[in-house]
Each structure stands twice: as C-alpha cells, then as structure tokens.
Amino acid sequence: MKTDPEIVKTLREEERLGKLQNHASSNYEEIRIPKASGEQGGYSITNSKEQYRNEPKRTIIDLVSPAEKYETIFENYSVAIILADNEERIVSWNKYTEELLQMQESDLFMRPVSSLYPPEEWGKIRKEHVRQKGIRYRMETKMLRKNVEPFDVDISICILKGFGGEIVGSVGIITDITELKETEKELKESEKRYRTIFDNSAVAITLTDENEKIISWNKYAETLLGMNKDDLYLKPVQDLYPVAEWQKIRSQDVRQKGMQHHLETKIIRKNNDPIDVDLSLSVLKNHEDKVVGSIGVIKDITDQKRMEKTLEESEKKFKLLYEKAPVPYHTLSPTGLVTDVNEKWCQILGYTKEEVLGKSIFDFISEGERTQAQESFAQKIFNGKSYTGTHEREYRTKTGEKRLFVTHDFFLFDNDGRVVSVYTTMEDITENKIAEQTLKEKINELERYKIITVNREMKMMELKNEINELCTQHHQKPRY
C-alpha cells in the first residue's frame, strides 16, 4: 500500500504524541486473524508487557505497549471498525460496531461480511476491486442492521497483508451518515423549493460574484432584460444601469450596510430602453465575513410609475377644477375641521385659506343655526351614507354679512367603512332669496290691488243695474 488508512494514521499520531492511556495489565493478549483454509499459521498482533519491565520507567504512557494503545482506540473509537479474514468473514470488531448494527458477538463472529450489505450495494463494493488496489476511501453505501433495516454509511476499506506480503484479511471503517443523508435530503428538498421559487418568481433575481459580475439569474431576469445566457453570464452588473443610476446605487454603501431594500432606479434592457424598477440588494459573505457576492431582486414598476404619473396628473386636474370652480367648495375632517377650501369659497366669505384651514366649519355658520348644524353633521356621519341630499344653511362672512347657501355633502370612506373625509359643494342663494322675497311682496301687493279693483267693479255693476231698473220704471230705454 502506498497510503495508510486514516485510522492507522490516527493511531500512529496518537502514539507519537503520547496521548494514549490505559490501565496497566500483565495479561498476554492476542488478536488473531485466521488465514484462508488450507494455510498454516495466521496473522497476529501480540501484546506482552513483560518485555517492557526492564526498560526505564518515565511515564505511565511509556508502560503501555503500541498494541494496547491501538486496542484502546479500536474499542473506543466513535466509528464501527470490523476486521475480516481472507475469506471475508468477520473475526473482530469494536464496541461501536455492535451498537451501530444492533448485533451481539453471536451475530457477528465469523459472519460473512457480504451479509451486512444489500446485494446491490455489495455488488458496488465488489466493483471497486479493493483487493487489487489495497485500499478504498470514503465510499457511500448502505448496510443492514439486525432487523434488516437499511441505513446509510460511509466506509473505508483497507487490505491487511502478512509478513510475506500475502493478503490475510481486511479492515473496514464504517461511519453512520444517516443524519448526514437526512440533512442532505432536507437540503436538496429545500434547494428544490427555493429553486422553484427562484425560477418561477415574478421578479428578476440576479446573483453576482465578488467582482460584481453576474454568475446566475432566474428566467424572469431574461424576460425583463430581453437578454439570454450569452448576454448575462459574467456581465458586469453596473452595465445594466445608466451611469447616474449606478452612482446612486453606489452612494447607498450597500457593501457596508449589508442590504438595501426598495430602491427605485432604472435599468437598461438589451435594446437600451430604460425601465423603472424597484431594487433590493443583499450582500453575501463567507464564514470569514468576506464579501463573496450579492443578490439583486429587481421588480418591474413601469406600470406602477405610469399609473402614479397618471394619478398625479389626474390629481392636478382635480385640484385645478376644485380651486377654479365657479361655486364654493370645502373639505372637512370627520370632526368638522376644515382641511381645504377653494378660491370661490374664500372670495364669497371674505377669508384667506390660511385663516380657515384647521378651524371648525361651525365657526362660520350663523349662531342661530350652529347647534342644529352640529347635530345634523353628527347624524350624517353616523348614518354612513355617501350622499345626504341638500340643506339650506346660513353662513356669516368675515364682515358679518349673512349669506344663505344650499349645501351638498359627499362622504368618503376607508376600507373599514369609516368616514375619512367630507366634500361639500355650496350654492349661494342669497340673491335668489332676496329676489324671491321681493317678488313675494310684489305679488302680495298686487293681490291687494286686485281685491280692491274687483270690489270696485262689482260696485259699478250694481249701480248700472239700478239705473237700468229706474229707466224701465219710467218707461225709458235702459242705458246699460
């Protein structure tokens, strides 16, 4: 053999460093590996302390023979160690072997090694040609416990040779990797789940190395950027951004902070069209806290920005219409505080906007109607209707003049049905009311005249009838 197995290296190193300890014993011990049938003798490791008694006594360790040191490791090692003879029958093992295989001496001694493995696994071991090679390190396979339950192991096999170089047996070092395989399985399943999320995410995900070059990405990244593998692999990530935007990203000191969430920026597609994106970055570090790369999560917000722009323009138009409307408008909080008024409102009532904002709307209503107005407003809030019809309300201007308005209240609600704002349009009917009163007075006056006139006409008719009767009595022709 060119290379010793790990267990042999460990034993030799332990012996060299003097770390092996054991209780002194005067017994003569022998581990014997029988040769194949027909061969004489065998391969023995003997242990006799008699040969050490005449040597100088320096330390307790010095009194322990190499064979005894090896046996201590053999019995207490936290892996299973099995020695087999040349016919591949088990002849020796350590304590952990019994624990691992859930077997006893009667189950193990002279048992064919092949019976510890499922047939297909033993076939794989045979294909390694260990007898020709002399050694096989770290082979993953399966073994069978006493209850024939298979479990995962890592085995290393070393061929043992006699003094004449003939093969006399083998030693197998077996590590239970059941938990490791379970962990690997969970890791693979977790990786599969994350890979599914990674590949099917509705956002672009890119992974860069320590030099900020792209080394991995998901499908949507290609869709979003209009690029393929040839375009993306090892592409400097800064090439995806306009210069000004890359400088903005750099100014966030992401490498120092470790992450940056929801940074609005622009990214360049293959056709050089810039698009609006929401960018989140996370720095990747190794166990030495050294930066080894980064992950970028890129969300296309083109439609969102377009909608925001449309909404902004719509709000500007609404604000313009609100401010320049030919009728007064005011906006109230649910408690009746003024949150906005338009120019016409200020013009009619004589206040500036600054004098009105934050004040109670009831401060501007005539005292005689104030209490009733407050009760009516509270009832409207309670009813929870979006529109409550028209009401006449008398307001006082800054100069004290009374003006009469017809008001229309519209209520805005949140998702829970609570009033968040009240919008009121006002129609100034002061002049109409004055004209209406004047007309009413005129009509009343005409009615009086009508009555007087009708009475006069009836009196004239009576006189005419009397004259006609007198004429008839005097045998004259009636005059009327």
Secondary structure, DSSP 8 states (H G I E B T S, - for coil): --S--HHHHHHHHHHHHT----------EEEEEE-STT--SEEEEEE-GGGGTTS----TGGGS-HHHHHHHHHHH-SSEEEEEETTSBEEEE-HHHHHHHT--HHHHTT-BGGGGS-HHHHHHHHTT-HHHHSEEEEEEEEEE-TT--EEEEEEEEEEEE-TTS-EEEEEEEEEE-HHHHHHHHHHHHHHHHHHHHHHH-SSEEEEEETTSBEEEE-HHHHHHHT--HHHHTT-BGGGGS-HHHHHHHHTT-HHHHSEEEEEEEEEE-TTS-EEEEEEEEEEEE-TTS-EEEEEEEEEE-HHHHHHHHHHHHHHHHHHHHHHH-SS-EEEE-TTSBEEEE-HHHHHHHT--HHHHTTSBGGGGB-HHHHHHHHHHHHHHHHHT-SEEEEEEEEEE-TTS-EEEEEEEEEEEE-TTS-EEEEEEEEEE-HHHHHHHHHHHHHHHHHHHHHHHHHHHHHHHHHHHHHHHHHHHHTT-----
